Amino acid sequence: MSGFFRLHRIAALFVLIAAAAWIGTGEFAAVGSHEAKAEGNETPTAETPEPVATLRTVAGVVPQFEDHARKIRLSGATQPDKRAVLAARADGVVQSLDLVKGATVTADVVVMTLEGPETVARAKIAEIQLAQRERDLELAERLFNAGSAPETQFTNAKSARDAADAELTQARAAVDKLTLVSPFSGLVDSVNVELAEWVRSGTPVATILSLDPILVRGEVSELDIGHVSTGDKAKIRLVNGMELEGAVRFIAREASAQTRTFPVEVALPNPGNAIPAGMTAELELFAAPVRTVTVPRSIITLSDTGEVGLRVVGADNLARFIPVGIVDDSEAGLVVTGVPEDVRIIVAGQDLVRDGEEVIVADAPQVQP
């Protein structure tokens, strides 16, 4: 038992000697200094330099600008430039009919006449009556100026002349309604009456189509209507394989209540009326060219407020977000506008940097989308 206590005394003596030696080295006082350096409480010296911050490296490319015309694809059909259903303007028997289905007519040419001897006779009588009233007025005026007739006689003669003139105008209008005139040059698509047939006023007589130019009508969505203007170039492919070029002639300013789309019309030359109305067609509309850059879809990002854009680096090597407008979605990538001339587009690491952060930019090849 006395030997056990003797061993403990020897071990305690060794611990005391080791502690005295450690304190003597001064390492005990240096612990606070290391902690101060770690906490940044010690002023840097030549022996203890400040740690250098590590900059993030990103990959960037120089934007390749080009003039791009947005392409909008639609389905549609051909329509006549003009379409008119001619109708009888009076009751009567068809006396002459210069309308043949499939033939052409010229503008302002009489194409149908109705019999109307009574109407013509009334117009003749109205002419005779007007001539008589003109002579009566002339005589009444001479007598009134000479003081041989009262003013009322002159006034009555003038009123009678005016009434006869109105009757003649009405009779001539009735005679004019016996004839039917083509409103424009075109193709006779249908004829609904025959010679010697009795027709009433308003009876459809024939349908005339103007097919040169011919129209291709389609409907543009709400998203695309802002990119279409009258005069824009258009390519048309008909169902029979024929391809033609034309220009946008009309854009509706009110959307269809059912589809929320806007009708547009493209005019195409159609010599010889070769293209019929009602043919299915595909339209490609090309908006006015704008300066754009094509970028991979993968590098499009959002700002804190939800704007669509890109991360770019300027000459100062500071990263920043720029909003862009998406003009088109092509096979090569998204076609965007709003990219400045003097920046590089970050194509790798764009989601790891913040606005105003300094970065190192490594040149990257043009990335395929």
C-alpha positions as CSV (number, residue, x, y, z in Angstrom):
1,M,0.0,0.0,0.0
2,S,2.9,2.4,0.8
3,G,4.3,1.6,-2.7
4,F,1.0,2.7,-4.3
5,F,1.1,6.1,-2.7
6,R,4.8,6.5,-3.6
7,L,3.9,6.0,-7.3
8,H,1.2,8.8,-7.2
9,R,3.7,11.2,-5.7
10,I,6.2,10.5,-8.5
11,A,3.5,11.0,-11.2
12,A,2.3,14.3,-9.6
13,L,5.9,15.5,-9.6
14,F,6.3,14.9,-13.3
15,V,3.1,16.8,-14.2
16,L,4.3,19.8,-12.1
17,I,7.6,19.9,-13.9
18,A,5.9,19.7,-17.4
19,A,3.5,22.5,-16.6
20,A,6.3,24.8,-15.4
21,A,8.2,24.1,-18.6
22,W,5.2,25.0,-20.9
23,I,4.6,28.3,-19.0
24,G,8.2,29.1,-19.4
25,T,8.0,28.9,-23.2
26,G,5.4,31.8,-23.4
27,E,2.9,29.9,-25.6
28,F,0.3,30.5,-23.0
29,A,0.4,34.3,-23.7
30,A,0.3,33.7,-27.5
31,V,-3.2,32.1,-27.5
32,G,-5.0,35.4,-27.2
33,S,-2.9,36.8,-30.1
34,H,-4.0,34.0,-32.5
35,E,-7.6,34.5,-31.5
36,A,-7.3,38.3,-32.1
37,K,-5.9,37.6,-35.5
38,A,-8.7,35.3,-36.3
39,E,-11.2,37.9,-35.1
40,G,-9.5,40.8,-37.0
41,N,-8.6,42.7,-33.9
42,E,-4.9,42.9,-34.6
43,T,-3.5,45.6,-36.9
44,P,-1.9,43.9,-39.9
45,T,1.8,44.2,-40.2
46,A,4.4,43.2,-42.7
47,E,4.8,39.9,-40.9
48,T,0.9,39.4,-40.8
49,P,-0.5,40.6,-44.2
50,E,-4.3,40.8,-44.9
51,P,-5.8,37.8,-46.5
52,V,-6.7,38.4,-50.2
53,A,-10.4,37.8,-51.2
54,T,-10.9,35.2,-53.9
55,L,-12.8,36.5,-57.0
56,R,-15.4,34.2,-58.6
57,T,-14.6,33.1,-62.2
58,V,-17.4,33.0,-64.8
59,A,-17.5,32.2,-68.5
60,G,-18.5,34.9,-70.9
61,V,-19.0,35.4,-74.6
62,V,-19.1,38.5,-76.8
63,P,-22.6,39.0,-78.2
64,Q,-23.1,38.4,-81.9
65,F,-25.6,41.0,-83.1
66,E,-27.8,40.5,-86.2
67,D,-30.9,42.0,-87.8
68,H,-33.7,39.5,-87.2
69,A,-37.2,39.6,-88.7
70,R,-39.6,37.8,-86.4
71,K,-41.5,35.0,-88.2
72,I,-45.1,34.4,-87.4
73,R,-46.8,31.3,-88.8
74,L,-50.6,31.2,-89.4
75,S,-53.2,29.1,-91.2
76,G,-55.8,30.7,-93.4
77,A,-57.7,30.6,-96.6
78,T,-57.9,32.6,-99.9
79,Q,-60.7,35.1,-100.3
80,P,-61.8,37.4,-103.1
81,D,-60.7,41.0,-102.9
82,K,-64.3,42.1,-103.5
83,R,-67.6,40.2,-103.5
84,A,-70.9,41.6,-104.5
85,V,-74.4,40.1,-104.9
86,L,-76.3,42.1,-107.5
87,A,-80.0,42.5,-106.8
88,A,-82.9,43.7,-108.9
89,R,-83.7,47.3,-108.1
90,A,-87.4,47.3,-109.3
91,D,-90.2,44.9,-110.1
92,G,-90.4,43.7,-113.7
93,V,-89.6,41.2,-116.4
94,V,-86.0,40.6,-117.4
95,Q,-85.6,42.2,-120.9
96,S,-81.8,41.7,-121.3
97,L,-79.3,39.8,-119.4
98,D,-75.5,40.1,-120.1
99,L,-74.3,37.8,-117.4
100,V,-72.7,34.4,-118.0
101,K,-71.5,32.2,-115.2
102,G,-67.7,32.0,-115.3
103,A,-67.3,35.0,-117.6
104,T,-65.8,38.3,-116.7
105,V,-67.6,41.7,-116.6
106,T,-66.3,45.2,-116.7
107,A,-67.0,47.9,-114.1
108,D,-69.9,50.3,-114.8
109,V,-71.4,48.2,-117.6
110,V,-75.2,47.5,-117.8
111,V,-75.6,43.7,-117.2
112,M,-79.4,43.5,-116.9
113,T,-82.4,45.5,-118.0
114,L,-86.1,45.2,-116.9
115,E,-89.1,45.9,-119.1
116,G,-90.8,49.1,-118.0
117,P,-92.8,51.0,-120.7
118,E,-95.1,52.6,-118.2
119,T,-92.1,53.9,-116.2
120,V,-90.5,55.3,-119.3
121,A,-93.7,56.9,-120.4
122,R,-94.1,58.6,-117.0
123,A,-90.7,60.0,-117.3
124,K,-91.6,61.4,-120.8
125,I,-94.7,63.0,-119.4
126,A,-92.8,64.5,-116.6
127,E,-90.3,66.1,-119.1
128,I,-93.3,67.6,-121.1
129,Q,-94.9,68.9,-117.9
130,L,-91.6,70.5,-116.8
131,A,-91.2,72.2,-120.1
132,Q,-94.8,73.6,-119.8
133,R,-94.1,74.9,-116.3
134,E,-90.9,76.6,-117.4
135,R,-92.9,78.5,-120.1
136,D,-95.6,79.5,-117.6
137,L,-93.0,80.8,-115.2
138,E,-91.3,82.8,-117.9
139,L,-94.6,84.5,-118.8
140,A,-95.6,85.1,-115.1
141,E,-92.2,86.7,-114.5
142,R,-92.6,89.1,-117.5
143,L,-96.1,90.2,-116.4
144,F,-94.9,90.7,-112.8
145,N,-92.0,92.8,-113.8
146,A,-94.2,94.9,-116.1
147,G,-96.7,95.4,-113.2
148,S,-99.5,93.6,-115.1
149,A,-99.8,90.6,-112.7
150,P,-99.7,90.2,-108.9
151,E,-96.7,88.7,-107.1
152,T,-98.8,85.7,-106.0
153,Q,-99.2,84.7,-109.6
154,F,-95.5,84.8,-110.2
155,T,-94.9,82.8,-106.9
156,N,-97.4,80.1,-107.8
157,A,-95.9,79.7,-111.3
158,K,-92.4,79.3,-109.7
159,S,-93.8,76.6,-107.2
160,A,-95.4,74.7,-110.1
161,R,-92.2,74.7,-112.0
162,D,-90.3,73.3,-109.0
163,A,-92.9,70.6,-108.4
164,A,-92.6,69.5,-112.1
165,D,-88.8,69.4,-111.8
166,A,-89.1,67.1,-108.7
167,E,-91.6,64.8,-110.5
168,L,-89.2,64.5,-113.4
169,T,-86.3,63.6,-111.1
170,Q,-88.4,60.9,-109.5
171,A,-89.5,59.5,-112.9
172,R,-86.0,59.4,-114.1
173,A,-84.9,57.6,-111.0
174,A,-87.6,54.9,-111.6
175,V,-86.3,54.5,-115.1
176,D,-82.7,54.2,-113.9
177,K,-83.8,51.3,-111.6
178,L,-84.8,49.3,-114.6
179,T,-81.1,48.8,-115.3
180,L,-78.4,46.9,-113.3
181,V,-74.8,48.0,-113.6
182,S,-71.7,46.0,-112.5
183,P,-70.0,47.8,-109.6
184,F,-66.5,46.6,-110.4
185,S,-64.6,44.4,-112.9
186,G,-64.6,40.7,-111.9
187,L,-65.7,37.2,-112.5
188,V,-69.3,36.1,-112.6
189,D,-69.5,33.4,-110.0
190,S,-73.2,32.7,-110.2
191,V,-76.4,33.8,-112.1
192,N,-79.8,33.4,-110.5
193,V,-82.3,34.7,-113.0
194,E,-83.2,34.0,-116.7
195,L,-84.4,36.1,-119.6
196,A,-88.2,36.9,-119.5
197,E,-88.3,36.0,-115.8
198,W,-90.4,38.1,-113.5
199,V,-88.4,39.5,-110.6
200,R,-89.2,41.6,-107.6
201,S,-87.1,44.4,-106.2
202,G,-84.3,42.9,-104.1
203,T,-84.2,39.5,-105.9
204,P,-80.6,38.2,-106.1
205,V,-79.5,38.3,-109.7
206,A,-75.8,37.3,-109.7
207,T,-72.6,37.1,-107.7
208,I,-69.5,38.9,-108.9
209,L,-66.0,38.2,-107.5
210,S,-62.8,40.3,-107.9
211,L,-59.9,37.9,-107.6
212,D,-57.0,40.0,-108.6
213,P,-55.5,40.7,-106.2
214,I,-56.7,37.8,-104.1
215,L,-56.6,37.9,-100.4
216,V,-55.2,35.4,-97.9
217,R,-56.9,35.8,-94.5
218,G,-55.5,34.5,-91.2
219,E,-55.8,35.4,-87.5
220,V,-52.9,36.6,-85.3
221,S,-52.8,35.8,-81.6
222,E,-52.8,38.5,-78.9
223,L,-49.1,37.8,-78.2
224,D,-48.0,38.3,-81.8
225,I,-50.3,41.2,-82.9
226,G,-47.7,43.8,-81.6
227,H,-45.1,42.4,-84.1
228,V,-47.3,42.8,-87.2
229,S,-47.7,46.0,-89.3
230,T,-49.3,46.8,-92.6
231,G,-46.8,46.5,-95.4
232,D,-44.9,43.6,-93.7
233,K,-43.5,41.0,-96.0
234,A,-45.5,37.7,-96.1
235,K,-44.9,34.3,-97.7
236,I,-47.9,32.1,-98.7
237,R,-47.9,28.4,-99.3
238,L,-51.2,27.1,-100.8
239,V,-52.5,23.6,-100.3
240,N,-51.5,22.7,-103.8
241,G,-47.9,23.5,-103.1
242,M,-47.8,26.9,-104.8
243,E,-45.6,29.5,-103.0
244,L,-46.2,33.2,-103.4
245,E,-45.0,36.4,-101.7
246,G,-47.2,39.4,-100.8
247,A,-47.7,42.1,-98.2
248,V,-49.9,42.6,-95.2
249,R,-52.7,44.9,-96.3
250,F,-55.1,45.0,-93.4
251,I,-54.9,44.3,-89.6
252,A,-58.1,44.3,-87.6
253,R,-58.0,46.5,-84.5
254,E,-60.7,44.5,-82.7
255,A,-60.2,40.9,-81.6
256,S,-62.7,38.1,-82.3
257,A,-64.8,37.7,-79.2
258,Q,-64.6,33.9,-79.4
259,T,-60.9,33.3,-80.2
260,R,-59.3,36.6,-79.0
261,T,-57.4,36.7,-82.3
262,F,-57.0,39.5,-84.8
263,P,-57.9,39.0,-88.5
264,V,-55.2,40.0,-91.0
265,E,-55.2,40.1,-94.8
266,V,-52.4,39.5,-97.2
267,A,-52.8,40.7,-100.8
268,L,-51.4,38.5,-103.6
269,P,-51.2,39.2,-107.3
270,N,-53.5,36.8,-109.2
271,P,-53.3,37.4,-112.9
272,G,-55.9,35.4,-114.9
273,N,-57.7,34.6,-111.7
274,A,-55.6,31.4,-111.4
275,I,-56.0,31.1,-107.6
276,P,-59.6,30.5,-106.6
277,A,-61.2,31.7,-103.4
278,G,-61.6,29.3,-100.5
279,M,-58.3,27.5,-100.9
280,T,-56.4,26.5,-97.7
281,A,-53.1,28.4,-97.2
282,E,-50.3,28.7,-94.7
283,L,-49.0,32.2,-93.9
284,E,-45.5,33.3,-92.8
285,L,-45.5,36.9,-91.7
286,F,-42.1,38.7,-91.2
287,A,-42.0,41.6,-88.8
288,A,-39.7,44.6,-89.4
289,P,-36.1,43.6,-88.7
290,V,-34.7,44.6,-85.3
291,R,-31.2,44.3,-83.8
292,T,-31.0,41.1,-81.8
293,V,-28.7,38.5,-80.2
294,T,-29.4,34.8,-80.2
295,V,-28.6,33.2,-76.8
296,P,-29.0,29.7,-75.3
297,R,-32.2,29.1,-73.5
298,S,-30.3,27.9,-70.5
299,I,-28.7,31.2,-69.6
300,I,-32.0,33.2,-69.4
301,T,-32.5,34.2,-65.8
302,L,-34.9,36.2,-63.7
303,S,-34.3,39.3,-61.6
304,D,-35.6,39.7,-58.0
305,T,-38.7,41.4,-59.4
306,G,-39.4,38.6,-61.9
307,E,-38.0,40.3,-65.1
308,V,-36.6,38.1,-67.8
309,G,-33.0,38.9,-68.6
310,L,-29.3,38.0,-68.7
311,R,-26.2,38.4,-66.5
312,V,-23.5,40.4,-68.2
313,V,-20.1,41.8,-67.4
314,G,-18.9,45.2,-68.5
315,A,-15.4,46.6,-69.0
316,D,-15.2,47.1,-65.2
317,N,-15.6,43.3,-64.7
318,L,-18.6,43.9,-62.5
319,A,-21.6,41.6,-63.0
320,R,-25.0,43.0,-63.5
321,F,-28.5,41.9,-64.6
322,I,-30.1,43.4,-67.8
323,P,-33.7,42.9,-68.8
324,V,-34.2,41.7,-72.4
325,G,-37.2,41.3,-74.7
326,I,-37.8,37.9,-76.4
327,V,-38.4,38.5,-80.1
328,D,-38.4,34.9,-81.3
329,D,-37.8,31.3,-80.4
330,S,-35.7,29.7,-83.1
331,E,-33.8,26.5,-83.5
332,A,-30.6,28.2,-82.6
333,G,-32.0,29.6,-79.3
334,L,-33.9,32.6,-78.0
335,V,-33.7,35.7,-80.1
336,V,-33.6,38.7,-77.7
337,T,-33.3,42.5,-77.8
338,G,-31.9,44.9,-75.2
339,V,-28.3,43.6,-75.0
340,P,-25.8,46.5,-74.8
341,E,-22.9,46.6,-77.3
342,D,-20.0,46.8,-74.7
343,V,-20.6,43.8,-72.5
344,R,-19.9,40.1,-72.4
345,I,-22.8,37.7,-71.7
346,I,-22.2,35.3,-68.8
347,V,-22.9,31.7,-70.1
348,A,-21.6,29.8,-67.0
349,G,-21.9,30.8,-63.4
350,Q,-24.6,33.4,-64.0
351,D,-26.8,32.2,-61.1
352,L,-23.9,32.4,-58.6
353,V,-23.1,36.1,-58.9
354,R,-24.8,39.2,-57.7
355,D,-25.2,42.7,-59.2
356,G,-22.1,44.7,-58.6
357,E,-19.9,41.7,-57.8
358,E,-16.5,41.8,-59.4
359,V,-15.6,38.6,-61.3
360,I,-13.0,37.1,-63.4
361,V,-14.2,36.4,-67.0
362,A,-12.9,33.5,-68.9
363,D,-13.5,33.5,-72.6
364,A,-15.9,30.8,-73.6
365,P,-16.7,29.5,-77.1
366,Q,-20.1,30.4,-78.6
367,V,-22.4,28.1,-76.7
368,Q,-24.8,25.9,-78.7
369,P,-28.3,26.0,-77.2
